[in-house]
């Protein structure tokens, strides 16, 4: 436990399910929600540039979630920047929830190796990307299916 504490890893449900999820919501809002507002307004006002801006913002939801989670978990800059990939992979394979999980695991495993070798500038983002992407690949589709099923259950009761 001393090693985890030294690396800034708390294994706290409060940190992961309240604080990190709150920052995930900020990343989601700043991209997907605001992007949808821009895209809709651009369509209503016949402004193609605003439509394009909104569409781009919506497409960057996954990377924004990855960065938001890494930032809240007080990751180093190398891990924060590498979390762009983890968040993007998670979003592509598991939607917003997949992005959250891929970023969370990538960040925490990246923190384990950060500052431990002379090749930190390579190893830290490498571990963050590989573990985040692997997480997205392994459990992202299951998360997406679960969230879709939950949405159907809530909306239609089936």
Secondary structure in CASP SS format (residue, H / E / C, confidence):
PFRMAT SS
TARGET T0000
AUTHOR 0000-0000-0000
METHOD secondary structure of the structure
MODEL  1
X C 1.00
X H 1.00
X H 1.00
X H 1.00
X H 1.00
X H 1.00
X C 1.00
X C 1.00
X C 1.00
X C 1.00
X C 1.00
X C 1.00
X H 1.00
X H 1.00
X H 1.00
X H 1.00
X H 1.00
X H 1.00
X H 1.00
X H 1.00
X H 1.00
X H 1.00
X H 1.00
X H 1.00
X H 1.00
X H 1.00
X H 1.00
X H 1.00
X H 1.00
X H 1.00
X H 1.00
X H 1.00
X H 1.00
X H 1.00
X H 1.00
X H 1.00
X H 1.00
X H 1.00
X H 1.00
X H 1.00
X H 1.00
X H 1.00
X H 1.00
X H 1.00
X C 1.00
X C 1.00
X C 1.00
X H 1.00
X H 1.00
X H 1.00
X H 1.00
X H 1.00
X H 1.00
X H 1.00
X H 1.00
X H 1.00
X H 1.00
X H 1.00
X H 1.00
X C 1.00
X H 1.00
X H 1.00
X H 1.00
X H 1.00
X H 1.00
X H 1.00
X H 1.00
X H 1.00
X H 1.00
X H 1.00
X H 1.00
X H 1.00
X C 1.00
X C 1.00
X C 1.00
X C 1.00
X H 1.00
X H 1.00
X H 1.00
X H 1.00
X H 1.00
X H 1.00
X H 1.00
X H 1.00
X H 1.00
X H 1.00
X H 1.00
X H 1.00
X H 1.00
X H 1.00
X H 1.00
X H 1.00
X H 1.00
X H 1.00
X H 1.00
X H 1.00
X H 1.00
X H 1.00
X H 1.00
X H 1.00
X H 1.00
X H 1.00
X H 1.00
X H 1.00
X H 1.00
X H 1.00
X H 1.00
X H 1.00
X H 1.00
X H 1.00
X H 1.00
X H 1.00
X H 1.00
X C 1.00
X C 1.00
X C 1.00
X C 1.00
X C 1.00
X C 1.00
X H 1.00
X H 1.00
X H 1.00
X H 1.00
X H 1.00
X H 1.00
X H 1.00
X H 1.00
X H 1.00
X H 1.00
X H 1.00
X H 1.00
X H 1.00
X H 1.00
X H 1.00
X H 1.00
X H 1.00
X H 1.00
X H 1.00
X H 1.00
X H 1.00
X H 1.00
X H 1.00
X H 1.00
X H 1.00
X H 1.00
X H 1.00
X H 1.00
X H 1.00
X H 1.00
X H 1.00
X H 1.00
X H 1.00
X H 1.00
X H 1.00
X H 1.00
X H 1.00
X C 1.00
X C 1.00
END
